[in-house]
Structures are given as C-alpha cells and as structure tokens.
Amino acid sequence: MAHLSRERILCKMISSASVITQTKRCLHNRRYITKMFQNFGKVQPAETEFTCSSQKLMLYNEVIQSCHSGTYHMLPLGLRALEKLIKIIDQEMQVIGGQKIAMPTLATAAVWKKSGRWKQTGAELFKLKDRHGIEYCLGPTHEELVTDLVSSVSPVSYRRLPLLLYQITRKFRDEMAPKYGLLRGREFEMKDMYTFDATEECAKETYYTVCEAYSKIFDRLGVKYVKAAGDTGNIGGTISHEFHLPAEVGEDTLLVCDRCGFSSNIELLENYVESDFKSFCPNKQNDCDMKKSHGIEVGHAFLLGSKYSSVFGANCQTKMGQMEPAHMGCYGLGVTRILQGCIEVLSSSKQIHWPALIAPYQVCIIPQKEGFEADTFFKLAEDLSDQLNTMTNLSGEVIIDDRTHMTVGKRLYEARRLGYPYIVVIGKKALETEAQYEVIHTLEQEPIFLSSDQLQHCMASIDTVPLL
C-alpha cells in the first residue's frame, strides 16, 4: 500500500509540474501591442510615381521601413509574414523532392566569365574587388555556382536523378530606378531551384512538376495568378513560363485568354497589332479572344537544356553507360515580391488584407477602455489569450491590444488596418453568466457573438503556419 501511495504522489507531482510548465508557456506566449516595435504614429506616405498602394500600406503600418534607396528593413510584422511564406514554399518544395542548400552570395567573376554572363548581364550586376584585386559579384541568381557545385561530384548516375537543389537567400540587383517598395528593389529575398536530369524528356517532366508546385503555393495563398509563356532572356533555355499576380501596378504586359486559359507575356510577340490580339492565341478553333492586362511577375521557370552543364562539366551517366551533360532547369520565386504583391492585390486603400495563412498574427484581443471593471476585462483578455495559446494552431498567434487608455473603436480601427484575420472584443456581455465574446472576422461585414465553447470551436478551425 505504501508503494501504491508513493506512485500516486509521484503522479500528482508530475501532473502539477505539467500544469506549471503549461502555465509558464502561456505567460511566455502573451503578446501585448505596447511591447511591439510599432508606434502607430506615422503619417500616411504621399503618393508619387515611385510608390504604390501596397508600399504605402506596408510603410504606414510599419511592416517595412526604408533604409536607403531600394532597400528596406523588414520589421517584426513583416518578418513573421515572410517566415510563414518561406515555410509554405519549403513545404511545397520538399513535397516534390527538393533538397535545400545555401550557396555563397559572393561569387567569383571567374565562374560568371566562364558562362559568358559577366558582361552579358550588364550594369545591373553588382561588381566588386577584394584587397587582392580579385573580382566578384553579388549574385542575382546562381546558375553558375550550382552547376559548378554539381560538376565537382560528376558524373552523377541516372539512378540518383532528378536532382532538385534549392535555396532561399538574399539576392542583389543594381536597379537604376528602384520603386514600389519590395516590388522593385536592389536587395530582395528569392527562392531559386536548379534541377538536373539525365534526358530532355525527364527534364521536361521535372519542369512541369515544379510549375505545378508553384501553382499550389499561390492556391494556398488564395491569390489569383496567371501562368504565362515567357521570354528566356539572358538566362537562356528552350521553354519559359512566368507567374504573375494581375495588378495595374505590374510592369509586365500580358495577353490572357479567359476562354481557354492561354496567356503570354507580350514581349514574345513581335509587331503585335493591338486590335487583333485574337490571332495570337494558339487555340483559335475555340473562338478565343486574348485581352491585355498588367501583372506583377513573382515567379519564373526555365528549361535550360545543357547550356550551363556543358560549360561547367556537370555530367550524368545514362542508362547506356554514356557520360553526357545533365539537362537542367532553373526556377525562381521572388519571395519578398510575393509578400508585397499579395497585399497589393488583396487589400483596400486603407486596410491590409493578408493571405490568411501568412498573417503575422491570427487573433487580436481588445479589452475595454480604462474605467468600469477595467481590471476584470483585462484579466478576461489575458485568460482568453492563454486558452488560445494552448491550441496547437494558435500558439504564438494571439496578441492583446493593451492600450486601454484608447477607446475600443480606435483600437478596432487600427486592428482592421493591420489586417488581423480575427478580432475579439471583450465587452460587457463577457461578464454575463454565460459569457459572450464579440468576434469580428475582418473579411466579413458583421460581427458575431459567441460563447466560450463556440469561440474555441471557431478558433480551432483556423488554418495556420505555426512558427514556434
């Protein structure tokens, strides 16, 4: 009996320790507006030829802050959204067999001269010399480095292919006239993938697999996009497709057929006649009619063939035992451009609307203003935050607007402006025998009142990309 008693005591101790740990975790996860790196005191930027709606929203709401021409600080709200976006991209790249690596940003001129792009790229390539006079560039893309890397382990057996290597890193481009914030800057975050196959047929199969993964990313973000035939440019290759978010601020002009779904960048069409777009659709038998629109380019795919592998000696061993240059593809996603592009196409002129999955925080809790029962309302807000933080999908996703010197209306306005998907107002109905919470889904017109159980059920259905 004594032994059994000791077991019970031990179980109680373990249970108590678990409760204490969980309580500490909840307290640690409490986030307050007053502790955030935000001052809410900015004047809304004036519109100029170098600004756009999303850029103004991100500056005004302190998602980003200008550092110097073409470069920006990514502030806490912006970085949380960016990290969630990166996590989504990682998930989809891993699904198709992508292997993540990290290559140096600093590339020697030697490898770029070997491919012929040192001069071909032009003034947009950031060039510098070290103390020994050796030339380097800050990589805007990494075809040379990755092909040189694979060549060091060549030949690669066809049994190990396809090889899909990707990274998410900072890239640099010496833009002549940076504008539109993260849409056209000198420093930006990019996901670039490079694939290696044994045959052209296999390379095409990989190409369309990666393109489908890109489509899945935009589907998960809930944004309308256009996949358009594109120009191979100085990267080269035989097939190219671009991914665009349709927007007037976009610098690319697209021809899109709403009937059959074909679309193309207008750069591919020489001497086009604006009144006869219909003739450019390859599916003319469907009575197609292509219309002009603008798009923000957020992704690009190229089927490269052996342009780089033959130069750098990135070879594979075929089924017949022969050694041949690998067939390559390269694929890019402008990660920071996607982030701002989504805000551009989803938001109103005064309120940010994030893709729900990458909203910096999912829930903002607003207790009553200082005055009657203020401490009680604030305690209810903290208790609710603790409850929500114990939910797997909402751990770290809840923030309390503790500026109780301000009216609920003012804080509600700012919460809507920042784009929290859900706002919970702790009002007088929360003091009733069966507490009722005012819940505002920012994409809906009318608030609803939910009991504690109903609120928990509602919050449990929120799809998130946890960072913790």
Disulfide bonds with the S-S distance in Angstrom:
none
